[in-house]
Amino acid sequence: MSANEAIHRATKSSIIVSILMIVVGLCAIVVPEVFGAAVVLLLGWLLVFGGAVHLAYAWHIRHHHGSGLWWGILIGLIYVAIGIYMLVHPGAGLASLTLILAIYLFMEAAVELMMSFHLRRLKGSGWLMFDGIVTFILAVLIFKTWPSSSAWVIGTLVGISILFSGISRLMLSRGVHGELRNAMKSPLAP
């Protein structure tokens, strides 16, 4: 397989992933409460299972790292306790996730804006800047409405962010795909 064929396949895969992101984003916007609750429950179970893994690993290494046993048990118990708390009190978990989400979106916006500056010569890179600006606005909206709107904010705002990320990636992938097609049509192409 030539380099052009590999790039062509990669951009096609990127377009498919972008379309899936758009669909998931739209679903999260339509039913934000369900998406928010699902995120809390998923995270709760991941913490419980992660804690169980920490406990099992701590028990497994108990003969090799004496002091590591107690730290591993402590970390495992913290994971399990937080996971169970989130499963039993999903509202509190959702409020916490909402605040963490705002912090994450601020960081994502900063990275996307830096990437858009770094990739500014590529066709479609303006969509990354647009995505960064939208993500920054979403982070500000979360901070302004927290904690009263935690029930719907996770699903709605994450849905919007996923939607715009999917759109920006789709436009960037299409731009790269188009440039590759033009390069392959060029008389100088190998």
C-alpha positions as CSV (number, residue, x, y, z in Angstrom):
1,M,0.0,0.0,0.0
2,S,1.4,3.4,-1.0
3,A,1.6,6.4,1.3
4,N,-1.1,8.1,-0.6
5,E,-3.4,5.1,-0.2
6,A,-2.7,5.0,3.5
7,I,-3.5,8.7,3.9
8,H,-6.6,8.2,1.8
9,R,-7.8,5.4,4.1
10,A,-6.9,7.4,7.3
11,T,-8.9,10.4,6.1
12,K,-11.9,8.2,5.2
13,S,-11.7,6.7,8.7
14,S,-11.5,10.1,10.2
15,I,-14.6,11.2,8.3
16,I,-16.5,8.2,9.6
17,V,-15.4,8.9,13.2
18,S,-16.4,12.6,12.7
19,I,-19.9,11.6,11.5
20,L,-20.3,9.3,14.5
21,M,-19.2,12.1,16.8
22,I,-21.9,14.3,15.2
23,V,-24.6,11.7,15.8
24,V,-23.5,11.1,19.4
25,G,-23.5,14.9,20.0
26,L,-27.0,15.2,18.7
27,C,-28.3,12.3,20.8
28,A,-26.8,13.9,23.9
29,I,-28.4,17.2,23.2
30,V,-31.9,15.6,22.6
31,V,-31.8,13.6,25.9
32,P,-29.3,15.4,28.2
33,E,-30.6,14.0,31.4
34,V,-30.2,10.4,30.2
35,F,-26.7,11.2,28.9
36,G,-25.7,12.9,32.2
37,A,-27.0,10.0,34.3
38,A,-25.3,7.5,32.1
39,V,-22.0,9.4,32.5
40,V,-22.3,9.4,36.3
41,L,-23.2,5.7,36.5
42,L,-20.4,4.7,34.1
43,L,-17.8,6.7,36.0
44,G,-19.1,5.3,39.3
45,W,-18.7,1.7,38.1
46,L,-15.3,2.5,36.5
47,L,-14.1,3.8,39.9
48,V,-15.5,0.8,41.7
49,F,-13.7,-1.6,39.3
50,G,-10.6,0.5,39.2
51,G,-10.5,0.4,43.0
52,A,-11.0,-3.4,43.0
53,V,-8.0,-3.6,40.6
54,H,-5.9,-1.5,42.9
55,L,-6.8,-3.7,45.9
56,A,-6.0,-6.9,43.9
57,Y,-2.7,-5.5,42.7
58,A,-1.8,-4.3,46.2
59,W,-2.5,-7.8,47.6
60,H,-0.5,-9.3,44.7
61,I,2.6,-7.2,45.5
62,R,2.4,-7.5,49.3
63,H,5.5,-9.7,49.6
64,H,7.6,-7.5,47.3
65,H,6.7,-4.0,48.4
66,G,5.7,-3.9,52.1
67,S,4.8,-0.3,52.3
68,G,3.3,-0.3,48.8
69,L,0.6,-2.6,50.2
70,W,-0.9,0.0,52.4
71,W,-0.7,2.7,49.8
72,G,-2.3,0.4,47.2
73,I,-5.1,-0.5,49.7
74,L,-5.7,3.1,50.6
75,I,-5.9,4.2,46.9
76,G,-8.2,1.2,46.1
77,L,-10.5,2.0,49.0
78,I,-10.7,5.7,48.0
79,Y,-11.6,4.6,44.4
80,V,-14.3,2.2,45.6
81,A,-15.7,4.7,48.1
82,I,-16.0,7.5,45.6
83,G,-17.5,5.1,43.0
84,I,-20.1,3.8,45.4
85,Y,-20.9,7.3,46.5
86,M,-21.5,8.3,42.9
87,L,-23.7,5.3,42.3
88,V,-25.7,5.9,45.5
89,H,-25.9,9.7,45.1
90,P,-25.8,10.4,41.4
91,G,-27.0,14.0,41.8
92,A,-23.9,14.9,43.9
93,G,-21.8,13.0,41.4
94,L,-23.4,14.9,38.5
95,A,-22.7,18.3,40.2
96,S,-19.1,17.3,40.8
97,L,-18.7,16.1,37.2
98,T,-20.3,19.4,36.0
99,L,-17.6,21.4,37.7
100,I,-14.8,19.1,36.5
101,L,-16.3,19.3,33.0
102,A,-16.0,23.1,33.1
103,I,-12.3,22.8,34.0
104,Y,-11.7,20.2,31.3
105,L,-13.5,22.3,28.6
106,F,-11.3,25.3,29.5
107,M,-8.2,23.2,29.0
108,E,-9.6,21.6,25.7
109,A,-10.4,25.1,24.4
110,A,-6.8,26.3,25.1
111,V,-5.4,23.2,23.3
112,E,-7.7,23.6,20.3
113,L,-6.9,27.3,19.9
114,M,-3.1,26.5,20.1
115,M,-3.6,23.6,17.5
116,S,-5.5,26.0,15.2
117,F,-2.6,28.4,15.4
118,H,-0.1,25.7,14.8
119,L,-2.0,24.2,11.9
120,R,-3.2,27.5,10.4
121,R,-1.6,26.8,7.0
122,L,-3.8,23.7,6.5
123,K,-7.1,24.1,4.8
124,G,-9.9,23.7,7.3
125,S,-7.8,24.7,10.3
126,G,-10.1,27.6,11.0
127,W,-12.7,25.1,12.2
128,L,-10.3,24.1,15.0
129,M,-10.3,27.8,16.1
130,F,-14.1,27.9,15.9
131,D,-14.3,24.7,17.9
132,G,-11.9,26.2,20.5
133,I,-14.0,29.4,20.8
134,V,-17.3,27.4,21.1
135,T,-15.7,25.1,23.7
136,F,-14.5,28.1,25.7
137,I,-18.0,29.6,25.7
138,L,-19.4,26.3,26.9
139,A,-17.0,26.3,29.8
140,V,-18.1,29.8,30.8
141,L,-21.7,28.8,30.6
142,I,-21.1,25.8,32.9
143,F,-19.5,28.0,35.5
144,K,-22.3,30.6,35.4
145,T,-25.1,28.0,35.9
146,W,-23.4,25.6,38.3
147,P,-24.7,23.7,40.4
148,S,-28.3,24.4,39.7
149,S,-28.3,23.2,36.2
150,S,-26.2,20.0,36.7
151,A,-29.1,17.8,35.7
152,W,-29.0,18.8,32.1
153,V,-25.7,20.6,31.6
154,I,-23.5,17.6,31.2
155,G,-25.6,16.1,28.4
156,T,-26.4,19.3,26.6
157,L,-23.0,21.0,26.8
158,V,-21.0,17.9,26.2
159,G,-23.3,17.1,23.3
160,I,-22.7,20.5,21.8
161,S,-19.0,20.1,22.3
162,I,-19.0,16.6,20.7
163,L,-21.1,17.9,17.9
164,F,-18.8,20.8,17.1
165,S,-15.7,18.6,17.5
166,G,-17.2,16.2,15.0
167,I,-18.0,19.0,12.6
168,S,-14.5,20.6,12.9
169,R,-12.8,17.2,12.5
170,L,-15.1,16.4,9.5
171,M,-14.2,19.7,7.8
172,L,-10.5,19.3,8.5
173,S,-10.6,15.6,7.3
174,R,-12.4,16.7,4.1
175,G,-9.8,19.4,3.5
176,V,-6.9,16.9,3.9
177,H,-8.8,14.4,1.7
178,G,-9.4,17.1,-1.0
179,E,-5.8,18.1,-1.0
180,L,-4.7,14.5,-1.3
181,R,-7.1,14.0,-4.2
182,N,-5.7,17.1,-5.9
183,A,-2.1,16.0,-5.3
184,M,-2.9,12.6,-6.8
185,K,-4.4,14.2,-9.9
186,S,-1.3,16.4,-10.3
187,P,1.0,15.5,-13.3
188,L,3.9,15.6,-10.8
189,A,2.3,12.9,-8.6
190,P,4.2,9.6,-8.5
